[in-house]
Amino acid sequence: MNYYKSIFKLEPILPAREILVAELAERGYESFVETESGVEAFIQEAEFNESLTIDLMATSVADYYSVHHEFIKDENWNTEWEKNFDPIEVDGRIRIRAPFHSEDPILDFNILIEPKMSFGTGHHDTTYLVLAEMLKINVEGKRLLDMGSGTGILAILAYKLKASEIDAIDIDDWAFENIAENIDLNHAKINAFKGGSELLAERSSYDIILANINRNILTRDMGEYNEVLNVRGQILFSGFYNTDFEEVNTLAVSFGWQLQNRAVRNEWCMLRYEKS
């Protein structure tokens, strides 16, 4: 599968970069690499539309910007990502690395991620926030759903935290393929499914749900999550800005969920609820 890389230079970088990433994610861009001058965004060739990026930047993002696009053939992806992918540590306990990085035996959890096109390498603040929150709750022996799994990184941490059964669901072909690859790399036992919230009608109940997607999908599918979440079960949401808190929280409370924690990192928000 061929891709385009769109290279954005922004001034000021913040909050323009966060706004731009959220907007591009809703318009078909699948993965992002933050740079010192802005962001690099990746999209499938069939979805690419140069005028979309120009219109978006001109109307809503920054006082100054520049963007140019590079075509990348499928066979060049590993080289492309190896240039950009650095290991990351979360709360001094988790090391997320690619196969070409060394393991850190001092940390509690080493997670291997083949850095291809899936969102969720741990570099984005939302993924970081959910990983950090998972360390604070009891996952052992729980039945867990990772919705919009991306690379499968959250599901893999759940496996290492000894969840009893794990389902990972993502709607995109590229993510589904990458999830399977990363499950094998980590010797994890995880059930991977390709699809969206419609698959939840076929699933049984969960003790924990992780949903790091975006505000529109989270609010649209919250009723489906409620149907499969056990009483006293916990749900971790991220993928939206702290300014979206009131909208997300109002809907969550309407389902009888109680807010247990709210964490913010670089204006991105993570919310953890318990179902009453």
Backbone as CSV, one residue per row, in Angstrom:
resi,resn,N_x,N_y,N_z,CA_x,CA_y,CA_z,C_x,C_y,C_z
1,MET,0.844,-1.189,0.000,0.000,0.000,0.000,0.883,1.244,0.000
2,ASN,0.625,2.182,-0.907,1.403,3.401,-1.003,0.791,4.505,-0.139
3,TYR,1.650,5.422,0.305,1.228,6.508,1.182,1.797,7.842,0.714
4,TYR,1.213,8.903,1.230,1.791,10.231,1.148,2.199,10.681,2.546
5,LYS,3.344,11.331,2.607,3.764,11.996,3.838,3.610,13.493,3.635
6,SER,2.796,14.128,4.474,2.599,15.574,4.433,3.412,16.199,5.558
7,ILE,4.312,17.088,5.199,5.235,17.692,6.160,4.787,19.131,6.422
8,PHE,4.337,19.380,7.655,3.818,20.690,8.031,4.835,21.411,8.914
9,LYS,5.091,22.665,8.590,5.861,23.547,9.458,4.917,24.618,9.983
10,LEU,4.906,24.802,11.298,3.906,25.642,11.954,4.566,26.729,12.796
11,GLU,3.910,27.867,12.865,4.349,28.934,13.753,3.136,29.725,14.201
12,PRO,2.780,29.710,15.475,3.465,28.955,16.526,3.143,27.465,16.455
13,ILE,4.009,26.625,17.032,3.786,25.175,16.975,2.602,24.784,17.849
14,LEU,2.533,25.347,19.056,1.449,25.016,19.977,0.544,26.225,20.164
15,PRO,-0.787,26.021,20.171,-1.476,24.726,20.100,-1.772,24.263,18.677
16,ALA,-1.150,24.924,17.675,-1.501,24.613,16.280,-1.292,23.143,15.947
17,ARG,-0.204,22.539,16.460,0.084,21.149,16.104,-1.007,20.213,16.591
18,GLU,-1.454,20.397,17.836,-2.482,19.525,18.376,-3.804,19.680,17.619
19,ILE,-4.135,20.912,17.275,-5.363,21.152,16.511,-5.268,20.494,15.147
20,LEU,-4.115,20.673,14.501,-3.923,20.118,13.164,-4.003,18.595,13.171
21,VAL,-3.359,17.945,14.134,-3.376,16.484,14.207,-4.804,15.977,14.365
22,ALA,-5.572,16.616,15.239,-6.963,16.197,15.439,-7.772,16.360,14.161
23,GLU,-7.586,17.476,13.463,-8.316,17.709,12.228,-7.921,16.715,11.142
24,LEU,-6.629,16.460,11.013,-6.154,15.528,9.987,-6.611,14.102,10.270
25,ALA,-6.662,13.726,11.545,-7.106,12.377,11.907,-8.550,12.139,11.479
26,GLU,-9.359,13.193,11.489,-10.754,13.065,11.072,-10.898,13.095,9.556
27,ARG,-9.807,13.377,8.862,-9.848,13.483,7.406,-9.038,12.402,6.711
28,GLY,-8.731,11.324,7.428,-8.118,10.166,6.799,-6.652,9.957,7.077
29,TYR,-5.987,10.911,7.717,-4.577,10.707,8.062,-4.482,9.701,9.203
30,GLU,-3.511,8.799,9.103,-3.489,7.630,9.972,-2.413,7.660,11.048
31,SER,-1.332,8.385,10.828,-0.261,8.368,11.807,0.514,9.669,11.728
32,PHE,1.191,10.006,12.827,1.808,11.312,12.944,3.148,11.205,13.671
33,VAL,4.095,12.026,13.243,5.386,12.144,13.911,5.603,13.618,14.221
34,GLU,5.730,13.953,15.512,5.991,15.331,15.883,7.440,15.689,15.585
35,THR,7.659,16.880,15.038,8.999,17.358,14.720,9.241,18.675,15.445
36,GLU,10.486,19.164,15.389,10.818,20.414,16.058,10.100,21.599,15.434
37,SER,9.729,21.475,14.158,9.098,22.605,13.473,7.617,22.401,13.214
38,GLY,7.080,21.214,13.511,5.662,20.967,13.263,5.292,19.516,13.385
39,VAL,4.839,18.914,12.284,4.397,17.525,12.319,4.485,16.914,10.932
40,GLU,4.755,15.619,10.878,4.667,14.848,9.652,3.468,13.921,9.773
41,ALA,2.611,13.923,8.758,1.368,13.147,8.801,1.314,12.208,7.603
42,PHE,0.761,11.014,7.806,0.779,9.968,6.787,-0.642,9.549,6.428
43,ILE,-0.885,9.387,5.127,-2.213,9.049,4.637,-2.083,8.124,3.431
44,GLN,-3.040,7.206,3.284,-3.027,6.309,2.137,-3.180,7.096,0.840
45,GLU,-2.533,6.589,-0.203,-2.555,7.263,-1.498,-3.985,7.532,-1.971
46,ALA,-4.866,6.553,-1.800,-6.242,6.694,-2.295,-7.023,7.775,-1.554
47,GLU,-6.598,8.108,-0.331,-7.309,9.086,0.484,-6.717,10.479,0.379
48,PHE,-5.577,10.603,-0.268,-4.855,11.873,-0.271,-5.547,12.917,-1.136
49,ASN,-5.637,14.125,-0.612,-6.230,15.246,-1.335,-5.459,16.504,-0.939
50,GLU,-4.605,16.988,-1.827,-3.730,18.110,-1.493,-4.523,19.371,-1.154
51,SER,-5.619,19.603,-1.857,-6.399,20.812,-1.602,-7.007,20.802,-0.206
52,LEU,-7.277,19.619,0.332,-7.832,19.521,1.678,-6.871,20.116,2.694
53,THR,-5.595,19.775,2.587,-4.623,20.271,3.566,-4.428,21.769,3.424
54,ILE,-4.435,22.259,2.201,-4.251,23.693,1.983,-5.423,24.479,2.576
55,ASP,-6.644,24.023,2.301,-7.827,24.699,2.825,-7.864,24.662,4.347
56,LEU,-7.517,23.512,4.908,-7.545,23.348,6.357,-6.555,24.292,7.028
57,MET,-5.333,24.317,6.533,-4.313,25.156,7.134,-4.649,26.634,7.011
58,ALA,-5.172,27.036,5.865,-5.428,28.453,5.606,-6.544,29.005,6.478
59,THR,-7.483,28.153,6.867,-8.677,28.650,7.553,-8.635,28.522,9.065
60,SER,-7.876,27.550,9.621,-8.118,27.297,11.041,-6.912,27.019,11.909
61,VAL,-5.695,26.935,11.378,-4.648,26.357,12.213,-3.595,27.351,12.691
62,ALA,-2.924,28.075,11.807,-1.771,28.839,12.262,-1.656,30.167,11.539
63,ASP,-0.934,31.103,12.176,-0.652,32.378,11.531,0.290,32.184,10.348
64,TYR,1.194,31.244,10.472,2.133,30.954,9.390,2.254,29.444,9.257
65,TYR,2.305,28.971,8.050,2.511,27.554,7.842,3.122,27.317,6.476
66,SER,3.715,26.143,6.342,4.078,25.639,5.021,3.845,24.144,5.041
67,VAL,3.536,23.586,3.890,3.313,22.153,3.803,3.791,21.670,2.450
68,HIS,4.461,20.527,2.433,4.734,19.855,1.171,4.554,18.361,1.365
69,HIS,4.389,17.646,0.269,3.985,16.253,0.316,5.024,15.386,-0.396
70,GLU,5.256,14.207,0.168,6.175,13.238,-0.427,5.453,11.913,-0.630
71,PHE,5.618,11.329,-1.794,5.021,10.030,-2.096,5.962,8.934,-1.615
72,ILE,5.415,7.958,-0.892,6.230,6.882,-0.324,5.637,5.546,-0.744
73,LYS,6.423,4.753,-1.434,5.966,3.432,-1.831,5.943,2.496,-0.634
74,ASP,5.085,1.497,-0.727,4.866,0.567,0.371,6.160,-0.048,0.881
75,GLU,7.060,-0.403,-0.021,8.261,-1.124,0.407,9.237,-0.255,1.177
76,ASN,8.991,1.055,1.224,9.906,1.962,1.919,9.484,2.265,3.356
77,TRP,8.405,1.631,3.832,7.878,2.033,5.138,8.826,1.746,6.291
78,ASN,9.426,0.579,6.316,10.305,0.275,7.440,11.439,1.282,7.553
79,THR,12.045,1.624,6.416,13.117,2.610,6.427,12.619,3.960,6.902
80,GLU,11.435,4.340,6.439,10.861,5.632,6.815,10.645,5.722,8.316
81,TRP,10.077,4.644,8.897,9.782,4.682,10.323,11.016,4.529,11.191
82,GLU,11.998,3.769,10.744,13.217,3.624,11.537,13.927,4.959,11.711
83,LYS,13.756,5.865,10.748,14.373,7.182,10.847,13.706,8.022,11.936
84,ASN,12.441,7.745,12.248,11.667,8.611,13.124,11.298,8.003,14.475
85,PHE,11.401,6.701,14.592,10.870,6.027,15.778,11.950,5.894,16.852
86,ASP,11.740,6.544,17.989,12.645,6.437,19.132,11.922,5.729,20.267
87,PRO,12.660,5.012,21.133,12.009,4.379,22.281,11.387,5.436,23.194
88,ILE,10.387,5.024,23.947,9.743,5.941,24.889,9.529,5.211,26.202
89,GLU,9.640,5.944,27.315,9.384,5.394,28.635,8.171,6.078,29.243
90,VAL,7.375,5.295,29.963,6.171,5.795,30.613,6.284,5.563,32.111
91,ASP,6.292,6.645,32.858,6.308,6.604,34.330,7.437,5.757,34.904
92,GLY,8.542,5.650,34.186,9.678,4.895,34.676,9.432,3.408,34.820
93,ARG,8.343,2.899,34.201,8.005,1.477,34.340,7.837,0.767,33.002
94,ILE,7.508,1.513,31.961,7.245,0.910,30.656,8.244,1.446,29.643
95,ARG,8.828,0.550,28.868,9.668,0.953,27.735,9.020,0.411,26.467
96,ILE,8.718,1.308,25.547,8.135,0.935,24.267,9.229,1.077,23.223
97,ARG,9.510,0.006,22.518,10.639,0.022,21.602,10.309,-0.778,20.348
98,ALA,11.094,-0.537,19.318,11.006,-1.300,18.085,12.001,-2.456,18.148
99,PRO,11.872,-3.424,17.245,12.812,-4.556,17.260,14.271,-4.145,17.095
100,PHE,14.524,-2.975,16.504,15.914,-2.549,16.308,16.448,-1.747,17.489
101,HIS,15.670,-1.657,18.608,16.141,-1.041,19.845,16.440,-2.123,20.884
102,SER,17.297,-1.809,21.834,17.649,-2.764,22.887,16.599,-2.756,23.994
103,GLU,16.492,-3.860,24.705,15.579,-3.982,25.835,16.192,-3.317,27.060
104,ASP,15.345,-2.813,27.959,15.799,-2.269,29.232,15.320,-3.205,30.337
105,PRO,16.222,-4.043,30.871,15.796,-5.050,31.859,15.409,-4.460,33.206
106,ILE,15.707,-3.188,33.436,15.402,-2.571,34.727,13.921,-2.241,34.855
107,LEU,13.290,-1.877,33.766,11.888,-1.479,33.809,10.969,-2.693,33.927
108,ASP,9.762,-2.468,34.442,8.820,-3.564,34.679,8.294,-4.174,33.390
109,PHE,8.052,-3.324,32.372,7.404,-3.807,31.155,8.134,-3.285,29.919
110,ASN,8.554,-4.217,29.068,9.106,-3.881,27.765,8.105,-4.304,26.703
111,ILE,7.689,-3.359,25.879,6.697,-3.632,24.837,7.343,-3.409,23.476
112,LEU,7.266,-4.433,22.639,7.812,-4.346,21.286,6.722,-3.905,20.319
113,ILE,7.016,-2.878,19.539,6.069,-2.383,18.536,6.805,-2.284,17.204
114,GLU,6.275,-2.967,16.188,6.813,-2.803,14.836,6.277,-1.475,14.305
115,PRO,7.134,-0.467,14.140,6.650,0.896,13.873,6.268,1.115,12.432
116,LYS,5.075,0.647,12.100,4.584,0.847,10.744,3.563,1.975,10.765
117,MET,2.392,1.781,10.196,1.480,2.905,10.033,0.411,3.029,11.111
118,SER,0.457,2.208,12.146,-0.622,2.241,13.125,-0.428,3.353,14.139
119,PHE,-1.523,4.040,14.450,-1.508,5.045,15.507,-1.376,4.332,16.847
120,GLY,-0.533,4.860,17.737,-0.439,4.290,19.073,0.909,3.696,19.375
121,THR,1.974,4.427,19.070,3.313,3.946,19.399,3.730,4.369,20.792
122,GLY,2.894,5.141,21.472,3.227,5.658,22.793,3.750,7.073,22.745
123,HIS,4.096,7.557,21.561,4.632,8.905,21.452,3.546,9.965,21.601
124,HIS,2.331,9.647,21.205,1.275,10.645,21.324,0.800,10.724,22.767
125,ASP,0.458,11.922,23.202,0.081,12.144,24.595,-1.099,11.296,25.036
126,THR,-2.057,11.048,24.139,-3.236,10.278,24.537,-2.871,8.834,24.858
127,THR,-2.016,8.234,24.034,-1.569,6.866,24.304,-0.789,6.812,25.608
128,TYR,0.096,7.782,25.802,0.880,7.870,27.035,-0.036,7.945,28.258
129,LEU,-1.068,8.789,28.184,-1.980,8.971,29.312,-2.697,7.682,29.676
130,VAL,-3.162,6.935,28.674,-3.883,5.694,28.959,-2.927,4.643,29.523
131,LEU,-1.740,4.527,28.956,-0.749,3.588,29.488,-0.453,3.885,30.958
132,ALA,-0.234,5.150,31.269,0.064,5.538,32.649,-1.098,5.221,33.586
133,GLU,-2.332,5.442,33.110,-3.506,5.171,33.954,-3.698,3.677,34.175
134,MET,-3.367,2.870,33.179,-3.497,1.419,33.329,-2.621,0.886,34.460
135,LEU,-1.503,1.556,34.721,-0.621,1.136,35.809,-1.241,1.386,37.182
136,LYS,-2.283,2.217,37.232,-2.881,2.605,38.507,-4.094,1.762,38.880
137,ILE,-4.578,0.937,37.958,-5.785,0.161,38.228,-5.461,-1.332,38.240
138,ASN,-6.377,-2.112,38.780,-6.190,-3.559,38.841,-6.692,-4.199,37.551
139,VAL,-5.773,-4.657,36.735,-6.106,-5.295,35.462,-6.093,-6.814,35.577
140,GLU,-5.356,-7.344,36.536,-5.173,-8.789,36.646,-6.514,-9.509,36.801
141,GLY,-6.706,-10.531,35.968,-7.906,-11.342,36.030,-9.137,-10.713,35.413
142,LYS,-9.000,-9.536,34.810,-10.135,-8.821,34.247,-10.300,-9.141,32.760
143,ARG,-11.533,-9.067,32.303,-11.827,-9.185,30.869,-11.823,-7.784,30.275
144,LEU,-11.020,-7.566,29.244,-10.705,-6.210,28.790,-10.935,-6.054,27.292
145,LEU,-11.435,-4.876,26.906,-11.626,-4.501,25.509,-10.760,-3.303,25.187
146,ASP,-9.964,-3.404,24.124,-9.194,-2.278,23.600,-9.849,-1.859,22.288
147,MET,-10.605,-0.768,22.323,-11.407,-0.331,21.185,-10.633,0.709,20.380
148,GLY,-10.512,0.511,19.068,-9.665,1.370,18.251,-8.220,1.132,18.584
149,SER,-7.814,-0.124,18.515,-6.571,-0.583,19.131,-5.303,-0.045,18.472
150,GLY,-5.359,0.329,17.173,-4.159,0.854,16.527,-3.058,-0.175,16.435
151,THR,-1.943,0.060,17.115,-0.835,-0.903,17.139,-1.097,-2.080,18.068
152,GLY,-2.117,-1.969,18.926,-2.352,-2.987,19.945,-1.565,-2.753,21.221
153,ILE,-0.937,-1.584,21.342,-0.037,-1.342,22.470,-0.754,-1.416,23.814
154,LEU,-1.988,-0.900,23.902,-2.717,-0.943,25.169,-3.121,-2.368,25.511
155,ALA,-3.545,-3.117,24.504,-3.903,-4.522,24.730,-2.692,-5.326,25.181
156,ILE,-1.526,-5.024,24.610,-0.304,-5.744,24.976,0.076,-5.445,26.424
157,LEU,-0.048,-4.183,26.842,0.213,-3.877,28.253,-0.789,-4.602,29.140
158,ALA,-2.061,-4.672,28.722,-3.059,-5.405,29.513,-2.660,-6.860,29.677
159,TYR,-2.129,-7.456,28.608,-1.656,-8.840,28.707,-0.524,-8.949,29.721
160,LYS,0.400,-8.014,29.675,1.527,-8.052,30.615,1.080,-7.763,32.047
161,LEU,-0.061,-7.067,32.181,-0.641,-6.826,33.503,-1.566,-7.965,33.938
162,LYS,-1.611,-9.029,33.141,-2.283,-10.285,33.482,-3.802,-10.208,33.400
163,ALA,-4.320,-9.460,32.443,-5.746,-9.535,32.164,-6.096,-10.959,31.740
164,SER,-7.292,-11.414,32.073,-7.638,-12.816,31.814,-7.991,-13.060,30.351
165,GLU,-8.668,-12.095,29.717,-9.034,-12.212,28.314,-9.075,-10.811,27.711
166,ILE,-8.548,-10.673,26.494,-8.394,-9.357,25.883,-8.898,-9.406,24.448
167,ASP,-9.790,-8.477,24.112,-10.234,-8.276,22.733,-9.689,-6.938,22.241
168,ALA,-9.090,-6.939,21.056,-8.581,-5.719,20.429,-9.316,-5.530,19.107
169,ILE,-9.963,-4.381,18.946,-10.787,-4.122,17.763,-10.314,-2.855,17.070
170,ASP,-10.155,-2.922,15.758,-9.857,-1.723,14.977,-10.495,-1.873,13.598
171,ILE,-10.935,-0.755,13.048,-11.690,-0.784,11.808,-10.805,-0.764,10.567
172,ASP,-9.534,-0.400,10.718,-8.660,-0.204,9.558,-7.816,-1.437,9.255
173,ASP,-7.641,-1.710,7.966,-6.836,-2.857,7.534,-5.416,-2.760,8.046
174,TRP,-4.808,-1.581,7.902,-3.409,-1.416,8.295,-3.213,-1.662,9.787
175,ALA,-4.178,-1.226,10.602,-4.087,-1.437,12.040,-4.266,-2.908,12.384
176,PHE,-5.242,-3.560,11.757,-5.504,-4.967,12.041,-4.273,-5.827,11.739
177,GLU,-3.608,-5.545,10.636,-2.389,-6.278,10.292,-1.277,-6.014,11.302
178,ASN,-1.147,-4.755,11.722,-0.094,-4.403,12.668,-0.359,-4.972,14.054
179,ILE,-1.634,-5.004,14.461,-1.981,-5.615,15.746,-1.501,-7.064,15.776
180,ALA,-1.809,-7.813,14.724,-1.428,-9.229,14.675,0.078,-9.384,14.770
181,GLU,0.800,-8.526,14.067,2.258,-8.596,14.091,2.812,-8.287,15.482
182,ASN,2.258,-7.286,16.133,2.747,-6.907,17.458,2.348,-7.910,18.537
183,ILE,1.216,-8.569,18.363,0.846,-9.653,19.274,1.904,-10.754,19.221
184,ASP,2.319,-11.120,18.029,3.341,-12.157,17.870,4.679,-11.709,18.450
185,LEU,5.058,-10.459,18.207,6.336,-9.957,18.709,6.417,-10.037,20.231
186,ASN,5.282,-9.827,20.894,5.254,-9.805,22.355,4.793,-11.125,22.957
187,HIS,4.573,-12.142,22.089,4.127,-13.468,22.559,2.887,-13.338,23.448
188,ALA,1.978,-12.469,23.019,0.795,-12.174,23.813,-0.401,-12.998,23.340
189,LYS,-1.332,-13.209,24.244,-2.582,-13.884,23.912,-3.683,-12.838,23.880
190,ILE,-4.032,-12.395,22.676,-5.007,-11.337,22.471,-5.889,-11.703,21.281
191,ASN,-7.181,-11.490,21.394,-8.104,-11.736,20.289,-8.258,-10.463,19.473
192,ALA,-7.839,-10.474,18.221,-7.907,-9.288,17.371,-9.063,-9.419,16.381
193,PHE,-9.815,-8.325,16.221,-10.963,-8.311,15.322,-10.921,-7.043,14.472
194,LYS,-11.309,-7.182,13.219,-11.395,-6.026,12.331,-12.847,-5.572,12.252
195,GLY,-13.084,-4.317,12.605,-14.434,-3.778,12.559,-14.578,-2.592,13.492
196,GLY,-15.827,-2.190,13.738,-16.110,-1.064,14.612,-17.031,-1.473,15.745
197,SER,-17.793,-0.511,16.257,-18.623,-0.769,17.427,-19.735,-1.777,17.147
198,GLU,-20.021,-2.031,15.854,-21.052,-3.032,15.535,-20.666,-4.420,16.028
199,LEU,-19.364,-4.660,16.200,-18.894,-5.965,16.682,-19.243,-6.193,18.144
200,LEU,-19.533,-5.128,18.878,-19.799,-5.279,20.306,-21.086,-6.042,20.569
201,ALA,-21.998,-6.042,19.623,-23.240,-6.805,19.791,-22.962,-8.296,19.875
202,GLU,-21.809,-8.727,19.336,-21.448,-10.140,19.336,-20.547,-10.500,20.511
203,ARG,-20.125,-9.525,21.281,-19.187,-9.774,22.366,-19.934,-9.860,23.699
204,SER,-19.357,-10.546,24.642,-19.931,-10.570,25.987,-19.351,-9.420,26.800
205,SER,-19.682,-9.348,28.076,-19.394,-8.168,28.884,-17.921,-8.059,29.257
206,TYR,-17.513,-6.819,29.591,-16.118,-6.521,29.929,-16.037,-5.857,31.299
207,ASP,-14.909,-6.094,31.960,-14.614,-5.423,33.230,-13.922,-4.083,32.999
208,ILE,-13.156,-3.996,31.910,-12.417,-2.770,31.583,-12.537,-2.519,30.084
209,ILE,-12.814,-1.276,29.727,-12.807,-0.870,28.319,-11.821,0.277,28.146
210,LEU,-10.977,0.171,27.146,-10.052,1.236,26.769,-10.494,1.768,25.418
211,ALA,-10.666,3.078,25.298,-11.089,3.666,24.031,-10.308,4.966,23.812
212,ASN,-9.219,4.852,23.083,-8.393,6.008,22.735,-8.617,6.284,21.252
213,ILE,-9.659,7.037,20.948,-10.060,7.217,19.543,-10.141,8.717,19.250
214,ASN,-11.313,9.290,19.194,-11.484,10.733,19.140,-12.867,11.067,19.686
215,ARG,-13.081,12.330,19.961,-14.300,12.742,20.656,-15.565,12.321,19.914
216,ASN,-15.606,12.525,18.620,-16.833,12.237,17.871,-17.204,10.767,17.916
217,ILE,-16.211,9.893,17.746,-16.488,8.453,17.786,-16.822,8.017,19.205
218,LEU,-16.116,8.551,20.187,-16.384,8.182,21.579,-17.815,8.529,21.978
219,THR,-18.227,9.737,21.665,-19.575,10.139,22.059,-20.634,9.392,21.252
220,ARG,-20.341,9.107,19.985,-21.295,8.360,19.150,-21.506,6.950,19.668
221,ASP,-20.436,6.303,20.140,-20.495,4.882,20.495,-20.614,4.635,21.995
222,MET,-20.770,5.674,22.786,-20.765,5.501,24.237,-21.891,4.580,24.706
223,GLY,-23.023,4.624,24.046,-24.114,3.725,24.414,-23.767,2.270,24.219
224,GLU,-23.055,1.960,23.119,-22.609,0.580,22.880,-21.607,0.134,23.943
225,TYR,-20.722,1.050,24.340,-19.770,0.706,25.405,-20.508,0.410,26.707
226,ASN,-21.524,1.212,26.987,-22.282,1.024,28.221,-22.956,-0.343,28.265
227,GLU,-23.431,-0.815,27.104,-24.131,-2.100,27.050,-23.220,-3.271,27.415
228,VAL,-21.933,-3.173,27.090,-21.037,-4.323,27.309,-20.120,-4.126,28.518
229,LEU,-20.256,-3.016,29.234,-19.443,-2.773,30.421,-20.153,-3.286,31.659
230,ASN,-19.495,-4.137,32.413,-20.075,-4.687,33.638,-20.294,-3.600,34.687
231,VAL,-21.240,-3.833,35.571,-21.407,-2.965,36.734,-20.115,-2.990,37.541
232,ARG,-19.671,-1.834,37.993,-18.386,-1.620,38.666,-17.205,-1.764,37.712
233,GLY,-17.509,-1.917,36.431,-16.446,-1.941,35.444,-15.892,-0.540,35.212
234,GLN,-14.689,-0.478,34.667,-14.034,0.804,34.440,-13.808,1.023,32.945
235,ILE,-13.913,2.289,32.544,-13.683,2.647,31.156,-12.737,3.829,31.104
236,LEU,-11.705,3.727,30.271,-10.704,4.769,30.112,-10.863,5.380,28.728
237,PHE,-11.117,6.696,28.693,-11.296,7.429,27.449,-10.115,8.362,27.212
238,SER,-9.673,8.455,25.955,-8.768,9.526,25.569,-8.903,9.726,24.065
239,GLY,-8.118,10.682,23.537,-8.201,10.993,22.125,-8.855,12.337,21.866
240,PHE,-8.994,13.166,22.893,-9.656,14.466,22.755,-8.954,15.477,23.653
241,TYR,-9.275,16.744,23.432,-8.648,17.813,24.188,-9.335,18.041,25.526
242,ASN,-8.590,18.657,26.428,-9.149,18.977,27.734,-10.346,19.916,27.614
243,THR,-10.386,20.725,26.575,-11.520,21.625,26.358,-12.806,20.877,26.010
244,ASP,-12.678,19.600,25.647,-13.857,18.775,25.340,-14.403,18.056,26.564
245,PHE,-13.819,18.312,27.728,-14.192,17.566,28.928,-15.679,17.647,29.233
246,GLU,-16.239,18.833,29.219,-17.639,18.990,29.618,-18.568,18.181,28.723
247,GLU,-18.325,18.198,27.426,-19.184,17.458,26.500,-19.106,15.956,26.756
248,VAL,-17.887,15.447,26.886,-17.709,14.008,27.107,-18.244,13.608,28.471
249,ASN,-17.944,14.402,29.484,-18.344,14.054,30.846,-19.851,14.090,31.019
250,THR,-20.518,15.071,30.419,-21.976,15.160,30.539,-22.647,13.901,30.011
251,LEU,-22.166,13.408,28.880,-22.751,12.200,28.307,-22.422,10.980,29.159
252,ALA,-21.181,10.888,29.641,-20.778,9.749,30.472,-21.612,9.673,31.749
253,VAL,-21.814,10.810,32.382,-22.600,10.852,33.622,-24.050,10.441,33.364
254,SER,-24.555,10.732,32.172,-25.932,10.363,31.851,-26.134,8.856,31.820
255,PHE,-25.044,8.101,31.646,-25.125,6.641,31.684,-24.928,6.090,33.099
256,GLY,-24.766,6.982,34.064,-24.573,6.538,35.437,-23.132,6.220,35.767
257,TRP,-22.208,6.723,34.973,-20.784,6.495,35.239,-20.271,7.563,36.193
258,GLN,-19.360,7.161,37.053,-18.764,8.078,38.016,-17.303,8.328,37.644
259,LEU,-16.937,9.599,37.565,-15.567,9.966,37.199,-14.613,9.609,38.320
260,GLN,-13.590,8.825,37.992,-12.599,8.384,38.964,-11.284,9.167,38.855
261,ASN,-10.939,9.562,37.637,-9.703,10.331,37.464,-9.747,11.093,36.152
262,ARG,-9.109,12.236,36.166,-8.941,13.077,34.977,-7.476,13.484,34.909
263,ALA,-6.814,13.162,33.793,-5.401,13.496,33.619,-5.232,14.268,32.318
264,VAL,-4.320,15.218,32.325,-4.084,16.074,31.161,-2.588,16.115,30.881
265,ARG,-2.254,16.018,29.594,-0.854,16.120,29.161,-0.811,16.908,27.856
266,ASN,-0.175,18.076,27.906,-0.087,18.934,26.718,-1.458,19.189,26.101
267,GLU,-2.433,19.461,26.974,-3.798,19.812,26.587,-4.644,18.627,26.134
268,TRP,-4.061,17.424,26.041,-4.849,16.230,25.730,-5.380,15.661,27.035
269,CYS,-6.527,15.013,26.975,-7.237,14.601,28.188,-7.450,13.089,28.231
270,MET,-7.400,12.526,29.436,-7.766,11.133,29.689,-8.756,11.130,30.837
271,LEU,-9.862,10.378,30.683,-10.872,10.267,31.725,-11.087,8.798,32.065
272,ARG,-11.160,8.503,33.350,-11.480,7.133,33.783,-12.768,7.165,34.607
273,TYR,-13.709,6.304,34.207,-15.004,6.207,34.851,-15.239,4.818,35.424
274,GLU,-16.125,4.746,36.413,-16.633,3.458,36.903,-18.137,3.449,36.708
275,LYS,-18.643,2.308,36.220,-20.073,2.176,35.999,-20.783,1.832,37.299
276,SER,-21.744,2.638,37.677,-22.473,2.430,38.935,-23.328,1.174,38.849
